[in-house]
Amino acid sequence: MGKQSRLLAFVMAILIGAVYLIISNPPKLGLDLRGGAQLTLQAKINPEQGINEITPRIMETAKFVVEQRINGLGVSEATILLSGNNQLVVQLPGVNNPAQAERVIGTTAQLDFRKQKKGTESELRARLQIQQAATIQREILKNSNDQKAIAENEEAYKKSVEDLKGIFERTGLTGNMLKDAVAAPTGNGPDSWQVALTFDDKGGDLFAKTTSEIGGTGRVLGIFLDDKLISSPSVGPEFQGKGITGGRAVITGNFTLDTANELALQLRAGALPVPVEIVENRTVGATLGADSILSSIYAGVAGLLLVLIFMVVYYRILGVVADIALITYAVITFALFSLLGVVLTLPGIAGFILSIGMAVDANVLIFERTKEELKAGRTLYKSVEAGFYRAWSSILDSNVTTLIACGTLFWLGSGFVKGFAVTLGVGVLTSMFTAVTLSRSLMLAMISNPNFRKPEYYGMKAFGKISTTADLDAIAEERASDKKNDNTTGAVL
């Protein structure tokens, strides 16, 4: 049973780590549980800027701009949903000052092109490295509770942004003069992409003038969105003195399709100043969130207790094994929510509770197959092995179909529906892990102890056609064989 002991030790280590993770970094709560602000934004047409229709592309750009601005507010668990053809619903859990959020979100993104100042070539490289380090640290601390470290990092990040601004000067070329920005293949392979820019007449002239001044000098063109540097392409020496004319240009580099699309979207965000009107600003009270949390906890604990009691009453010692596995499953799943940054909402908690039923279902299949093997006259040890082996195909089929449904909900759904799909999917994967490792290892460990080999412990009068004494002898022989060839008897899948 050396292999089973190692598996149990492995699961125990995971369980201890999960408990620590839950205590140190509990999952975030959504708007319906925590309270906060909800804003509804409506995009307006702007004939003066040539925007006579709100298209899906414009709404995609508007959503991106709002996401960037919310990140500046520090609301990492915010949810942004498209509503209809021209509205965005923004949910900000924990925001106590919706007026501030309204001011920040309601402004228009500003894109402009700046040229690097002379004599700052070495300084630019150093400043970029400092900002990159601050950005990486910002991501690491995003889910941390160390407020002092977060504040220090935020201060360092803001300083790096200001320092970068200081080594560029404005050229008058802004996003209003950029007609389009799209990702385009370079023709050098399927993974080689670039970003193609198109300016209007005035923008084309300013772009040619700017690129003629920095072409071949080693200085770069700084592209800023809301005063933050998002790209710094260089201009080749062939454009020195004449610049890039025609109002068209491409930004090349080590772009993949995703990174090229991301930069193009950032550029379009500043190029499409669509007026955004906040038509609703609603505050969700903390009392509603507290009531929801309490009711959800009661429902989850009651459901879990009823399942635990039923399993022990009906399956006896097998039910005890299932209960241990189920509690372990619940702790690990909840820890995964914290690790993955899942924002818990009421539908998400419903998905978690539903996945508890899926976890029990796997154990029920295993136990029923084990009892069938015992009734057929096989020894206890062989019955447990065969029970897991026979139940595995059914467990796999049922869980895979559930995961397909979760994937569909996540892909086609939005907001709370996605939260339900994520929590259910994580729960199903964890239940498969606990069923095929912890439940099996616990059962094999128990039957190796003579005190747990009594037929009545398994809800049976006798183990099939074999007497208790003969059955114990057979198990002893199997255990001796198992020690000689642990890999043979220890593998089910």
C-alpha positions in Angstrom: 0.0 0.0 0.0 3.0 2.3 -0.4 1.5 3.9 -3.4 -1.8 4.7 -1.6 0.1 6.2 1.3 2.0 8.5 -1.0 -1.3 9.5 -2.7 -2.9 10.2 0.7 0.1 12.3 1.7 -0.1 14.2 -1.6 -3.8 15.0 -1.1 -3.2 16.0 2.5 -0.5 18.5 1.4 -2.9 20.0 -1.1 -5.6 20.2 1.5 -3.3 22.1 4.0 -2.2 24.5 1.2 -5.9 25.0 0.3 -6.8 25.9 3.9 -3.9 28.4 4.0 -5.0 30.0 0.7 -8.6 30.4 1.9 -7.5 32.0 5.1 -4.9 34.3 3.6 -6.8 35.2 0.4 -10.5 34.6 0.5 -12.5 34.7 -2.8 -13.9 38.1 -3.9 -17.6 38.8 -3.7 -19.7 40.1 -6.5 -22.0 43.1 -6.5 -25.1 41.0 -5.4 -23.2 39.8 -2.3 -20.9 42.7 -1.4 -22.9 45.7 -2.5 -21.5 48.6 -4.6 -22.4 50.7 -7.6 -24.0 49.8 -10.9 -23.8 52.3 -13.9 -25.6 52.1 -17.2 -23.8 53.9 -20.0 -25.3 54.7 -23.4 -23.3 55.5 -26.5 -24.5 58.5 -28.5 -24.1 59.1 -32.3 -21.9 62.0 -33.2 -22.5 63.3 -36.8 -19.9 66.0 -36.4 -17.2 63.3 -36.1 -18.8 61.2 -38.9 -20.4 58.7 -36.5 -24.0 58.3 -37.6 -24.5 54.7 -36.3 -23.5 52.8 -33.2 -21.9 49.7 -34.5 -20.7 46.5 -32.6 -17.1 47.6 -33.3 -17.7 51.0 -31.6 -19.3 49.2 -28.6 -16.3 46.9 -28.4 -14.0 49.9 -28.3 -16.1 51.7 -25.7 -16.1 48.5 -23.5 -12.3 48.4 -23.8 -12.0 52.1 -22.8 -14.2 51.6 -19.8 -12.3 48.5 -18.7 -9.0 50.5 -18.8 -10.5 53.3 -16.7 -12.0 50.9 -14.1 -8.5 49.3 -13.7 -7.3 52.8 -12.8 -10.0 52.9 -10.1 -8.5 49.6 -8.6 -11.8 47.7 -8.9 -10.3 44.4 -10.2 -13.6 42.4 -9.8 -15.7 44.8 -11.9 -18.1 43.3 -14.4 -18.8 45.0 -17.8 -21.7 43.8 -19.9 -23.0 44.8 -23.3 -26.7 45.6 -23.1 -28.7 46.0 -26.3 -27.0 47.7 -29.3 -25.7 50.9 -27.6 -25.5 50.4 -23.8 -22.9 49.1 -21.3 -23.8 47.9 -17.8 -20.9 48.4 -15.4 -21.0 46.7 -11.9 -18.5 47.9 -9.3 -18.5 45.8 -6.2 -17.3 47.6 -3.0 -17.3 51.1 -4.6 -18.6 53.6 -2.0 -18.2 56.7 -4.2 -20.2 56.1 -7.4 -19.9 59.8 -8.3 -16.1 59.3 -8.6 -16.6 56.3 -10.9 -19.1 58.3 -13.0 -16.5 61.1 -13.5 -13.7 58.7 -14.5 -15.8 56.4 -16.7 -17.7 59.2 -18.4 -14.6 61.0 -19.9 -13.3 60.4 -23.4 -10.1 58.5 -24.1 -7.2 60.7 -25.4 -4.7 59.3 -27.9 -1.8 61.3 -29.1 1.6 60.7 -30.8 4.7 62.3 -29.3 8.3 62.4 -30.3 11.2 61.5 -28.0 13.3 64.5 -26.9 16.9 64.6 -27.9 19.6 63.1 -25.6 17.2 60.8 -23.8 18.0 57.5 -25.6 19.6 55.9 -22.6 17.1 57.3 -20.1 14.2 55.8 -22.1 15.5 52.3 -21.8 16.0 52.7 -18.1 12.5 54.2 -17.6 10.9 51.4 -19.6 12.6 48.8 -17.4 11.5 50.5 -14.3 7.9 50.7 -15.5 7.9 47.0 -16.6 9.1 46.0 -13.1 6.4 48.1 -11.5 3.7 46.6 -13.8 4.8 43.0 -13.0 4.8 43.8 -9.3 1.3 45.4 -9.7 -0.1 42.1 -11.2 1.5 40.1 -8.4 0.0 42.3 -5.7 -3.4 42.5 -7.3 -4.9 39.8 -5.1 -2.8 40.6 -2.0 -4.0 41.9 1.3 -0.7 43.8 2.0 -2.1 47.3 1.6 1.3 48.9 2.4 3.0 47.0 -0.4 0.1 47.8 -2.8 0.3 51.5 -2.0 4.1 51.6 -2.4 3.9 49.8 -5.7 1.1 52.1 -7.0 3.1 55.1 -6.1 6.1 53.6 -8.0 4.0 52.8 -11.0 2.5 56.3 -11.2 6.0 57.8 -10.9 7.2 55.6 -13.8 4.3 56.8 -15.9 5.1 60.4 -15.2 8.8 59.9 -15.8 8.1 58.4 -19.2 5.9 61.4 -20.1 8.8 63.7 -19.3 11.0 62.5 -22.1 8.5 63.0 -24.9 7.1 66.1 -26.4 3.7 66.6 -28.1 3.5 66.9 -31.8 -0.2 67.9 -32.2 -1.0 64.6 -33.8 -4.0 63.1 -31.9 -6.4 60.2 -32.1 -9.0 62.3 -33.8 -6.8 62.3 -36.9 -6.4 58.5 -36.9 -9.0 57.0 -39.2 -8.3 53.3 -38.5 -5.9 50.8 -36.9 -6.1 47.1 -37.7 -4.0 44.0 -37.2 -2.6 42.8 -40.6 -0.3 39.8 -41.5 3.2 40.6 -42.6 3.4 37.8 -45.1 6.4 36.3 -43.4 4.5 33.4 -41.8 1.2 32.6 -39.9 2.5 34.0 -36.6 3.9 37.2 -38.0 1.6 40.3 -37.6 1.8 44.1 -37.8 -0.5 47.0 -37.0 -1.6 49.1 -40.0 -2.5 52.8 -39.4 -4.5 55.1 -41.6 -4.6 58.9 -40.9 -6.8 61.7 -42.4 -5.2 64.4 -44.5 -4.2 66.6 -41.6 -3.0 63.7 -39.6 -1.0 62.3 -42.5 0.9 65.6 -42.9 1.7 65.8 -39.1 2.8 62.2 -39.1 5.1 62.8 -42.1 6.6 65.8 -40.4 7.1 64.0 -37.0 8.7 60.9 -38.6 11.0 63.0 -40.7 12.4 64.6 -37.5 13.1 61.4 -35.7 13.9 59.0 -38.6 17.4 57.5 -38.3 18.2 59.3 -35.0 17.6 56.4 -32.7 14.7 58.2 -31.0 11.2 56.7 -31.1 7.6 57.8 -31.6 5.7 57.6 -28.4 2.1 56.6 -28.6 0.2 57.6 -25.5 -3.4 56.6 -24.4 -4.6 58.8 -21.5 -1.0 59.9 -20.9 0.2 56.3 -20.6 2.8 55.0 -23.1 1.3 52.0 -25.0 3.9 51.7 -27.8 7.2 53.2 -28.8 8.1 52.2 -32.4 11.3 53.5 -34.0 11.5 55.1 -37.5 14.1 53.8 -40.0 16.9 56.0 -41.4 15.3 55.8 -44.9 12.6 58.2 -43.7 15.1 60.8 -42.3 14.2 64.2 -43.7 11.2 63.1 -45.7 9.1 61.1 -43.2 6.4 58.5 -43.8 4.0 60.1 -46.3 0.6 59.2 -47.7 -1.2 59.0 -44.4 -0.5 55.3 -44.0 2.0 53.4 -41.9 2.6 50.0 -40.2 4.0 49.2 -36.8 6.1 46.1 -37.0 7.7 44.0 -34.2 7.3 40.6 -32.6 3.5 40.8 -32.8 1.2 37.7 -32.6 -2.4 38.0 -33.8 -3.5 38.6 -30.2 -0.9 41.3 -29.4 -1.5 43.1 -32.7 -5.3 43.1 -32.1 -4.7 44.4 -28.6 -2.6 47.3 -29.8 -5.0 48.1 -32.7 -7.9 48.2 -30.2 -6.0 50.5 -27.9 -5.3 52.8 -30.9 -8.9 52.8 -32.0 -10.1 53.6 -28.5 -8.5 57.0 -28.7 -9.5 57.4 -32.4 -13.3 57.1 -31.8 -14.4 59.8 -29.3 -18.0 58.5 -29.0 -20.0 60.5 -26.5 -21.0 58.3 -23.6 -24.0 59.3 -21.4 -24.6 57.7 -18.0 -28.3 57.1 -17.9 -28.4 55.2 -14.6 -26.3 55.3 -11.5 -27.7 52.8 -8.9 -26.2 51.9 -5.5 -26.7 48.4 -4.1 -26.8 48.5 -0.3 -24.6 46.4 1.9 -27.6 45.0 3.8 -28.8 43.2 0.7 -25.3 41.7 0.2 -25.1 40.5 3.8 -28.5 38.9 3.7 -27.6 37.1 0.4 -24.4 35.8 1.9 -26.1 34.5 5.0 -28.8 32.8 3.1 -26.3 31.2 0.7 -24.2 30.0 3.5 -27.2 28.4 5.2 -28.3 26.7 2.0 -24.8 25.4 1.2 -24.1 24.1 4.8 -27.6 22.5 5.0 -27.2 20.8 1.7 -23.7 19.5 2.5 -24.8 18.2 6.0 -27.8 16.3 4.5 -25.6 14.7 1.9 -23.0 13.7 4.5 -25.6 12.1 6.8 -27.3 10.3 3.9 -24.1 8.8 2.7 -23.2 7.4 6.1 -26.6 6.0 6.7 -26.9 4.3 3.4 -23.4 3.2 2.6 -21.9 2.8 6.1 -18.1 2.8 6.0 -18.1 3.6 2.3 -20.2 6.7 3.2 -17.6 7.8 5.7 -15.0 7.6 2.9 -17.3 9.6 0.6 -17.8 12.2 3.3 -14.1 12.7 3.9 -13.6 13.0 0.1 -16.5 15.4 -0.1 -15.2 17.8 2.6 -11.8 17.7 1.0 -13.4 18.5 -2.4 -15.3 21.5 -0.9 -12.1 23.0 0.7 -9.9 22.5 -2.5 -12.6 23.9 -4.8 -13.1 27.0 -2.6 -9.3 27.5 -2.6 -9.2 27.3 -6.4 -11.8 30.1 -6.5 -9.3 32.3 -4.7 -6.4 31.1 -6.8 -8.2 31.7 -10.1 -9.6 35.1 -9.0 -13.2 33.9 -9.3 -15.7 36.6 -8.2 -18.4 34.8 -6.2 -22.0 35.8 -7.0 -25.3 34.1 -6.1 -25.3 32.1 -9.4 -21.7 31.2 -8.8 -22.5 29.8 -5.3 -25.4 27.9 -6.9 -22.9 26.3 -9.3 -20.7 25.4 -6.4 -23.5 23.7 -4.5 -24.6 21.9 -7.7 -21.1 20.6 -8.2 -21.3 19.0 -4.7 -24.0 16.8 -6.1 -21.8 15.9 -9.0 -19.0 14.9 -6.5 -21.4 12.6 -4.6 -22.6 11.1 -7.8 -19.1 9.8 -8.6 -18.8 8.1 -5.2 -22.2 6.6 -5.5 -21.3 5.0 -8.9 -18.1 3.6 -7.4 -19.8 2.2 -4.3 -22.6 0.5 -6.3 -20.1 -1.1 -8.6 -18.1 -2.3 -5.6 -21.2 -3.9 -4.0 -22.0 -5.6 -7.2 -18.6 -7.2 -7.3 -19.0 -8.3 -3.7 -22.3 -9.9 -4.4 -20.7 -11.7 -7.4 -18.3 -13.5 -5.0 -15.1 -11.5 -5.5 -12.9 -10.7 -2.5 -13.1 -7.3 -0.9 -9.8 -6.0 -2.3 -10.6 -7.1 -5.8 -14.2 -5.7 -5.5 -12.8 -2.3 -4.6 -10.4 -2.3 -7.5 -13.0 -3.6 -10.0 -15.6 -1.1 -8.6 -13.4 1.9 -9.4 -12.4 0.5 -12.8 -16.0 -0.2 -13.9 -17.4 3.1 -12.6 -14.7 5.2 -14.2 -16.2 5.3 -17.7 -19.6 6.4 -16.4 -17.9 9.1 -14.2 -15.9 10.3 -17.2 -18.9 10.5 -19.5 -21.1 12.4 -17.1 -18.5 14.9 -16.1 -17.3 15.5 -19.7 -20.9 16.3 -20.8 -21.2 18.7 -17.8 -17.9 20.4 -18.8 -19.1 20.8 -22.4 -22.3 22.5 -21.0 -20.1 24.8 -18.8 -17.9 25.7 -21.8 -20.9 26.6 -23.8 -22.4 28.7 -21.1 -19.0 30.5 -20.6 -18.6 31.1 -24.3 -22.1 32.3 -25.1 -23.1 33.7 -21.7 -22.0 36.9 -19.9 -21.8 38.2 -16.4 -23.5 36.0 -13.8 -24.0 33.2 -16.3 -20.2 33.0 -16.8 -19.7 33.0 -13.1 -22.1 30.0 -12.8 -20.2 28.2 -15.6 -16.8 28.8 -14.0 -17.7 27.6 -10.5 -19.5 24.5 -11.8 -16.6 23.6 -14.1 -14.0 24.0 -11.4 -16.1 21.9 -9.1 -16.6 19.1 -11.6 -12.8 18.9 -12.3 -12.0 18.8 -8.6 -14.6 16.1 -7.9 -13.0 13.9 -10.5 -9.7 14.4 -8.8 -11.0 13.5 -5.3 -13.0 10.5 -6.6 -10.2 8.8 -8.4 -7.4 9.6 -5.9 -8.7 10.3 -2.4 -11.7 8.0 -2.3 -9.9 5.1 -3.8 -6.8 5.5 -1.6 -8.9 5.8 1.5 -10.8 2.6 0.7 -7.7 0.6 0.0 -6.1 1.9 3.1 -9.1 0.9 5.2 -9.5 -2.6 3.9 -5.8 -3.2 4.7 -6.9 -3.0 8.4 -8.6 -6.2 9.7 -10.9 -4.1 11.8 -12.6 -2.7 8.7 -13.3 -6.0 6.9 -16.6 -6.9 8.5 -19.4 -7.4 5.9 -21.9 -5.4 7.9 -19.7 -2.4 7.6 -20.5 -2.4 3.9 -24.3 -3.0 4.3 -24.0 -6.7 3.4 -24.5 -10.0 5.3 -21.5 -11.7 3.7 -19.0 -11.0 1.0 -20.7 -13.0 -1.8 -20.2 -16.8 -1.9 -16.9 -16.6 0.0 -16.8 -17.0 3.8 -15.3 -14.2 5.9 -12.2 -16.2 6.9 -11.5 -17.3 3.3 -12.1 -13.7 2.2 -9.6 -12.4 4.6 -7.0 -14.9 3.6 -7.5 -14.0 -0.1 -7.1 -10.3 0.8 -3.9 -11.1 2.7 -2.5 -12.9 -0.4 -3.5 -10.0 -2.6 -1.8 -7.5 -0.3 1.4 -9.7 -0.4 1.3 -9.7 -4.2 0.6 -5.9 -4.2 3.8 -5.3 -2.2 5.8 -7.1 -4.8 4.2 -5.3 -7.7 2.7 -2.1 -6.5 2.4 -0.5 -9.9 0.2 -3.3 -11.2 -2.4 -3.3 -8.5 -2.2 0.5 -7.8 -3.2 1.7 -11.2 -6.9 2.0 -12.3 -6.9 4.6 -15.1 
